[in-house]
Amino acid sequence: MPVIDTEVLFAMNPKDPKHNAARSLFKQNEGLKAPDTALLEFQLVLRARGRTTRDTAHAMLALRKLLSSNRVVEVKTIDTNLLALQGQIETSQGLSYFDSLIAASAVLLGEKVVTDDKAFDTVPNLARIPFTE
């Protein structure tokens, strides 16, 4: 069950240019996983874009409903082991903080990551599944 990147979460918005690709992804792949690291990034991006606490909470509840209706399982990965691996990946591979968190989640779960972000290709023991390329 591959792990989805945050860009897939944003693509669930019908206004997103990758929305149709996200819909196809969910139809083709039963049992995708949404790691807590991607959910955290999603929430923080909304806040950084000026969304209020209330609007962000509503967006998170809507996201939860969308994930559930598309049979995407939320998984918890944040612990000291993940944070140590995140630091190693960020340092050695040059990924951003959140990309390295999501990569670490996927590695620890032993799963591939669904993303168009080619930066994930540099992470040892991690395979990337593009969803629009």
C-alpha positions in Angstrom: 0.0 0.0 0.0 2.0 3.0 -1.2 2.3 6.2 0.8 0.9 9.4 -0.8 2.8 12.7 -0.8 1.2 16.0 0.3 0.8 17.0 -3.4 -1.8 14.2 -3.8 -3.7 15.6 -0.8 -3.9 19.0 -2.4 -4.8 17.4 -5.8 -8.0 16.2 -4.1 -9.3 19.7 -4.5 -11.4 19.8 -7.7 -9.7 23.1 -8.6 -6.3 21.6 -8.6 -4.8 20.9 -12.0 -3.8 17.4 -10.9 -7.3 16.6 -9.6 -8.2 14.1 -12.4 -5.0 12.3 -11.9 -5.7 12.0 -8.1 -9.2 10.7 -8.8 -7.7 8.0 -11.2 -5.1 7.1 -8.6 -7.7 6.4 -6.0 -9.8 4.3 -8.4 -6.7 2.2 -9.4 -5.0 1.8 -6.0 -7.0 0.4 -3.2 -5.4 0.8 0.2 -3.2 3.8 -0.2 -1.7 5.3 3.0 -1.7 8.9 4.1 1.1 9.3 6.6 0.7 11.7 9.5 3.7 13.6 8.1 1.8 14.5 4.9 -1.3 15.5 6.9 0.8 17.8 9.1 2.4 19.4 6.1 -1.1 19.9 4.5 -2.3 21.6 7.7 0.7 23.8 8.0 0.6 24.9 4.3 -3.1 25.9 4.8 -2.1 28.0 7.8 0.9 29.5 6.0 -1.5 30.5 3.2 -3.5 32.6 5.7 -6.3 30.2 6.5 -7.9 30.7 9.9 -7.8 28.0 12.6 -11.5 27.4 12.0 -11.1 27.1 8.3 -8.1 24.8 8.6 -10.0 22.6 11.0 -12.9 22.4 8.6 -10.5 21.6 5.7 -8.9 18.8 7.8 -12.4 17.3 8.5 -13.2 17.5 4.8 -9.9 15.8 4.0 -10.6 13.0 6.5 -14.0 12.4 4.8 -12.4 12.3 1.3 -9.6 10.0 2.5 -12.1 7.6 4.1 -14.5 7.6 1.1 -11.5 6.8 -1.2 -10.3 4.0 1.1 -7.1 5.8 2.0 -5.8 4.8 5.4 -4.3 7.3 7.7 -1.1 6.0 9.3 0.9 7.2 12.3 4.7 7.3 11.8 6.0 10.1 14.0 8.4 8.9 16.7 12.0 9.4 17.6 13.1 6.8 15.0 11.3 8.6 12.2 12.7 12.0 13.3 16.2 10.6 13.3 15.8 9.1 9.9 14.3 12.3 8.6 17.4 14.2 9.7 19.6 11.7 7.9 17.6 11.9 4.7 17.5 15.7 4.8 21.2 15.9 5.4 22.4 13.2 3.0 19.9 13.7 0.1 19.2 17.4 0.3 15.4 17.0 0.5 13.3 19.7 2.1 12.2 19.1 5.7 8.7 17.9 4.8 9.9 15.8 1.8 12.4 14.1 4.1 9.7 13.5 6.7 7.4 11.9 4.1 10.3 9.9 2.7 11.2 8.6 6.2 7.6 7.6 6.7 7.6 5.6 3.5 10.9 4.0 4.2 9.9 3.0 7.8 6.6 1.6 6.5 8.5 -0.3 3.7 6.3 1.3 1.1 6.7 3.3 -2.1 5.7 6.9 -2.3 3.2 8.3 -4.8 4.5 11.7 -6.0 5.6 13.6 -9.1 8.4 15.1 -7.1 11.6 13.6 -8.5 13.6 14.7 -5.4 12.4 11.4 -3.8 14.3 9.4 -6.4 17.6 10.1 -4.5 16.4 8.4 -1.3 18.0 5.0 -0.9 15.5 2.1 -0.3 12.6 4.2 -1.6 10.8 3.8 -4.9 8.6 6.6 -6.3 5.4 6.1 -8.2 4.5 9.1 -10.3 0.9 10.0 -10.6 0.7 12.4 -13.5 4.0 12.1 -15.4 
